[in-house]
Amino acid sequence: MKQHRICIVGSGYVGLVSGACLAELGHRVICVDSDKKKLALLKRGKNPIYEPGLDELLAKHRRSGNLRFAGSVAEGMRFGKAGDAEVVFIAVGTPPRPSGSADLSFVEAVAAEVAENMRSYTVLVDKSTVPVETGDWVKKTVERHNPRNIPFDVASNPEFLAEGSAVRDFLEPDRVVVGVASKRAEELLRSVYAPIKAPMIVTDIKSAELIKHASNSFLATKISFINAVAELCEKTGADVSKVAEGMGADRRIGTHFLRAGIGFGGFCFPKDLEAFYWIAQSKGYDFKLLKAVQEINEHAKAWPIRQVEAELWNLEGKSVAVLGLAFKPDTDDLRYAPSLEIIAKLQEHRVKVTVYDPVAMPKAKTLLKGVRFAKNAYDAVKGADCLLLVTEWKEFCELDFSRVKKLMRHPIILDGRNVYDGAKLRGLGFTYRSVGRP
Ligand SMILES: NC(=O)c1ccc[n+]([C@@H]2O[C@H](COP(=O)([O-])OP(=O)(O)OC[C@H]3O[C@@H](n4cnc5c(N)ncnc54)[C@H](O)[C@@H]3O)[C@@H](O)[C@H]2O)c1
């Protein structure tokens, strides 16, 4: 395998994991970040995010010398005597604007900086999730900031990793998607990804950009679909987990993303759905299905408050223990986590909220006001009128429920992720409600 010199701009969930994994594949990588605090941590060998397997890779490649960190694109593109970066990945954030469109100003800033620092042929690869036609804009931006006419190519390489399993997802993906406009860029990217044993789908740049938005929107659609079915199950007494099992056994449908619950959150699905709707709208197509997916998700996120009211009647002064804050297990990411909205709603009703999450507590302490931060799950349920499971961390699935029952004021469990055995809990004397299951 050929070793390449790679610069990654943006060392967040995607950039840092990609950098560590590309180093693991044998490449020389420099990860750049403009956040001084984050950079200082990374340079000291500390990992600013929680992601299984990442600490080990960062330590390993700090030692191997394959992975370094820099505070500017100018520094990150230089590999000393070996030459400059052959490939620069853009992995900065593309947050939503109030209109729902993606804010691409970070992408533009990086493209300009790369252009200003290029000294030889460079492939500028967009890994951030962006709307279709961003590649055209990146190309124009590089042209404007490239007075010496250094040859370059723009490419798209959307990232499909999921937080919580990001390292494995990067190293063992279902596929690698690469959108290119030249054979030269294609060959370079094929060589970068050669050690990965997965099919590579090579397309034009626009198709690659669309693959990412379409994939995330489709997965979100599956979640909202089963949540809508769950609603019907609640109204009729059917069991959504049985319905999902029966549907998922059909290989054309599959079992993934057919688990009913209190809706999706996180940094990707909500904003990508919105951005996909917006770009379609701006091209003159009203992609109504996406709006319905969002509406169903909003309704799903309100499940906890509906159930708390149904169980506790007047909410003022009642105590609710919220277990799980991260938007999914095995991550500390709280961006667009349903927990935040649910807690805000409970607080609007003057509920006393106690929270606990195995890893997201430090981040939660900077975001949540007026809640009690418990030391562990048992401490959280002490004196609670009701336990609300928001994130299905493994340790919450394995609680000692006899102990939980003794600690609670009233033994009521609202299972927002359908992980508990209702019959068993009812047998122990709990009142138990889950999403779309009798
Ligand atoms: N988080 C995910 O699970 C995931 C998965 C696939 C794709 N994506 C997409 O990848 C992109 C990045 O997401 P993320 O979760 O890693 O975001 P993030 O916020 O964790 O990381 C982005 C990083 O870029 C840095 N940055 C911003 N501008 C910069 C600049 N000019 N120079 C250097 N660094 C700069 C920020 O300081 C930050 O550390 C987004 O478009 C996202 O939609 C995310």
The ligand as an ORCA input file, in Angstrom:
! r2SCAN-3c Opt
* xyz 0 1
  N     -21.082     13.769     13.779
  C     -21.443     12.811     12.945
  O     -21.878     11.720     13.349
  C     -21.313     13.007     11.456
  C     -21.384     11.889     10.604
  C     -21.252     12.089      9.222
  C     -21.100     13.365      8.728
  N     -21.061     14.436      9.577
  C     -20.844     15.767      9.010
  O     -19.462     16.089      9.157
  C     -19.299     17.489      9.395
  C     -18.557     17.699     10.706
  O     -19.352     17.177     11.765
  P     -18.753     16.965     13.227
  O     -19.797     16.262     14.003
  O     -17.403     16.374     13.124
  O     -18.634     18.486     13.701
  P     -17.794     19.070     14.923
  O     -18.451     20.327     15.311
  O     -17.595     17.994     15.954
  O     -16.360     19.369     14.295
  C     -16.082     20.414     13.418
  C     -14.727     20.987     13.803
  O     -14.306     21.898     12.797
  C     -13.579     22.938     13.433
  N     -13.502     24.086     12.508
  C     -14.478     24.917     12.098
  N     -14.000     25.819     11.221
  C     -12.683     25.551     11.065
  C     -11.652     26.118     10.289
  N     -11.879     27.157      9.482
  N     -10.407     25.594     10.383
  C     -10.168     24.549     11.196
  N     -11.112     23.958     11.942
  C     -12.353     24.442     11.886
  C     -14.341     23.195     14.703
  O     -13.564     23.851     15.679
  C     -14.731     21.761     15.117
  O     -13.770     21.212     15.998
  C     -20.707     18.065      9.376
  O     -21.000     18.504      8.072
  C     -21.580     16.873      9.720
  O     -22.889     17.000      9.214
  C     -21.150     14.280     10.934
*
